Amino acid sequence: MESRDLFEILTREHIDSVRAFLLTSLRDSVAVEDLVQETFLTAWKILDRYDRKLPFGPWVRGIAAKLLLNHRRKLGRARVHFCDEDVLTFLDERFREFETAPGDTFDEQLDTLRDCLARLSGKQRETIRLHYEHGLHCREIAARLELGHEAVKKHLQRGRAVLQRCVAAKLGSIVVEGPA
């Protein structure tokens, strides 16, 4: 198989997981899309350095992490969410565990998470959705849902805990703590 064909297949298989990886650290969707493109352009340029004996996902996420850290340096810390090397390493380890989920594509593997999201209470699910899908902060969520700020924080905390236990049970692993 030619390098170009292999790269096209690997890109299709991993583009959604790279996008998700970047979105965990950067809430600017336009910047994320730019970084996704730059990640795969860089990967193409240095494809000869990729060891085919190793999984492609961690390699390409490593490129994305370096580009994200460079992006952070350019913008300054205020505009980037969760973006230090320890956190990125932790996230990559969780993505490696997630890659063991049943399914041939990242979207099929996300069915594990979707199933777990369906198990949350309505308020927990909505606060998780508003926070992670729409990038809203707790005070904004509180205003939108007409809840107290502390209630939103508690819904997020409990919702994350339920999701963590559910996903861990489905994957047969335990994902408990992040970096210190």
C-alpha positions as CSV (number, residue, x, y, z in Angstrom):
1,M,0.0,0.0,0.0
2,E,1.3,3.4,-0.9
3,S,2.0,6.0,1.8
4,R,-0.6,8.3,0.5
5,D,-3.3,5.6,0.6
6,L,-2.3,4.6,4.1
7,F,-2.3,8.1,5.3
8,E,-5.7,8.8,3.9
9,I,-7.1,5.7,5.7
10,L,-5.4,6.6,9.0
11,T,-6.6,10.2,8.8
12,R,-10.2,9.1,8.3
13,E,-9.9,6.8,11.2
14,H,-8.3,9.3,13.6
15,I,-9.5,12.8,12.7
16,D,-12.5,12.7,15.0
17,S,-10.4,11.5,18.0
18,V,-7.8,14.2,17.3
19,R,-10.5,16.8,17.2
20,A,-12.0,15.5,20.5
21,F,-8.5,15.5,22.0
22,L,-8.0,19.1,21.1
23,L,-11.5,20.2,22.2
24,T,-10.7,18.9,25.7
25,S,-8.0,21.6,25.9
26,L,-9.2,24.4,23.8
27,R,-12.8,25.7,23.6
28,D,-12.3,27.8,20.4
29,S,-13.8,25.5,17.7
30,V,-12.3,27.6,14.9
31,A,-8.8,27.3,16.4
32,V,-9.4,23.6,17.0
33,E,-10.3,23.0,13.3
34,D,-7.1,24.9,12.3
35,L,-5.0,22.7,14.7
36,V,-6.7,19.6,13.3
37,Q,-5.7,20.6,9.8
38,E,-2.2,21.6,10.9
39,T,-1.8,18.3,12.8
40,F,-2.5,16.1,9.8
41,L,-0.5,18.4,7.5
42,T,2.5,18.0,9.8
43,A,1.9,14.2,10.1
44,W,1.9,14.0,6.3
45,K,5.2,15.9,6.1
46,I,6.9,13.7,8.7
47,L,5.1,10.4,7.8
48,D,8.5,8.8,7.2
49,R,9.2,9.1,10.9
50,Y,6.1,7.1,11.8
51,D,6.9,3.6,13.0
52,R,4.2,1.4,11.5
53,K,4.6,-1.1,14.3
54,L,3.2,1.4,16.7
55,P,-0.4,2.7,16.9
56,F,-1.1,5.8,14.8
57,G,-3.5,7.4,17.2
58,P,-1.0,8.2,20.0
59,W,1.6,9.4,17.4
60,V,-0.8,11.8,15.7
61,R,-2.2,13.0,19.1
62,G,1.4,13.7,20.1
63,I,1.8,16.0,17.1
64,A,-1.6,17.7,18.1
65,A,-0.4,18.1,21.7
66,K,2.8,19.9,20.5
67,L,0.9,22.1,18.2
68,L,-1.6,22.9,21.0
69,L,1.2,23.9,23.4
70,N,2.7,26.1,20.7
71,H,-0.8,27.7,20.2
72,R,-1.0,28.2,23.9
73,R,2.4,30.0,23.9
74,K,1.2,32.3,21.1
75,L,-2.1,33.2,22.8
76,G,-1.1,33.3,26.4
77,R,-2.7,31.1,29.1
78,A,-6.0,33.0,29.5
79,R,-7.5,31.7,26.3
80,V,-6.6,28.0,26.7
81,H,-8.4,25.5,28.9
82,F,-6.4,22.6,30.6
83,C,-3.3,22.9,28.5
84,D,-0.2,21.8,30.3
85,E,1.9,18.8,29.4
86,D,0.8,16.6,32.4
87,V,-2.8,17.1,31.5
88,L,-2.2,16.4,27.8
89,T,-0.4,13.2,28.8
90,F,-3.2,12.2,31.0
91,L,-5.8,12.9,28.3
92,D,-3.8,10.9,25.8
93,E,-3.7,7.9,28.2
94,R,-7.5,8.1,28.5
95,F,-7.8,8.3,24.7
96,R,-5.7,5.1,24.5
97,E,-8.1,3.4,26.9
98,F,-11.1,4.7,25.0
99,E,-9.6,3.2,21.8
100,T,-10.2,-0.2,23.3
101,A,-14.0,0.4,23.2
102,P,-15.9,-1.8,20.8
103,G,-16.3,-0.3,17.4
104,D,-14.3,0.2,14.2
105,T,-14.5,4.0,14.2
106,F,-14.2,6.7,16.8
107,D,-17.9,7.5,16.3
108,E,-18.8,3.9,17.0
109,Q,-16.6,4.0,20.1
110,L,-18.4,7.2,21.2
111,D,-21.6,5.1,21.4
112,T,-20.1,3.9,24.8
113,L,-20.1,7.5,26.0
114,R,-23.5,8.3,24.5
115,D,-25.0,5.3,26.2
116,C,-23.6,6.5,29.5
117,L,-24.8,10.1,28.9
118,A,-28.3,8.7,28.5
119,R,-28.1,7.3,32.0
120,L,-27.6,10.8,33.6
121,S,-30.5,12.7,35.2
122,G,-32.0,15.4,33.0
123,K,-30.2,18.3,34.8
124,Q,-26.9,16.4,34.9
125,R,-27.1,15.6,31.2
126,E,-28.0,19.2,30.3
127,T,-25.3,20.8,32.5
128,I,-22.7,18.4,30.9
129,R,-24.0,19.2,27.4
130,L,-23.9,23.0,28.0
131,H,-20.5,22.9,29.5
132,Y,-18.7,20.5,27.2
133,E,-20.6,20.9,23.9
134,H,-21.2,24.6,24.1
135,G,-18.3,25.7,26.3
136,L,-20.5,27.6,28.8
137,H,-19.2,28.3,32.3
138,C,-21.1,27.4,35.4
139,R,-22.6,30.9,35.9
140,E,-23.8,30.9,32.3
141,I,-25.4,27.5,32.7
142,A,-27.0,28.6,36.0
143,A,-28.6,31.6,34.3
144,R,-29.8,29.5,31.3
145,L,-31.2,26.7,33.4
146,E,-32.4,29.0,36.2
147,L,-30.4,27.1,38.8
148,G,-28.0,28.3,41.5
149,H,-24.3,28.4,40.7
150,E,-23.5,25.8,43.3
151,A,-26.3,23.5,42.0
152,V,-24.7,23.6,38.5
153,K,-21.3,22.7,40.0
154,K,-22.8,19.8,41.9
155,H,-24.7,18.5,38.7
156,L,-21.4,18.7,36.8
157,Q,-19.5,16.9,39.6
158,R,-22.0,14.2,40.0
159,G,-22.6,13.8,36.2
160,R,-18.8,13.4,35.6
161,A,-18.6,10.8,38.4
162,V,-21.5,8.8,36.9
163,L,-20.0,9.0,33.4
164,Q,-16.6,7.9,34.7
165,R,-18.0,4.9,36.4
166,C,-20.2,3.9,33.5
167,V,-17.5,4.3,30.9
168,A,-14.9,2.5,33.1
169,A,-17.4,-0.4,33.6
170,K,-18.1,-0.6,29.8
171,L,-14.4,-0.6,28.9
172,G,-13.4,-2.9,31.8
173,S,-10.9,-0.3,33.1
174,I,-10.8,2.2,35.9
175,V,-10.1,5.8,35.0
176,V,-10.1,7.6,38.3
177,E,-7.8,10.6,38.8
178,G,-6.2,13.1,36.6
179,P,-2.8,14.6,37.0
180,A,-1.9,16.3,40.2
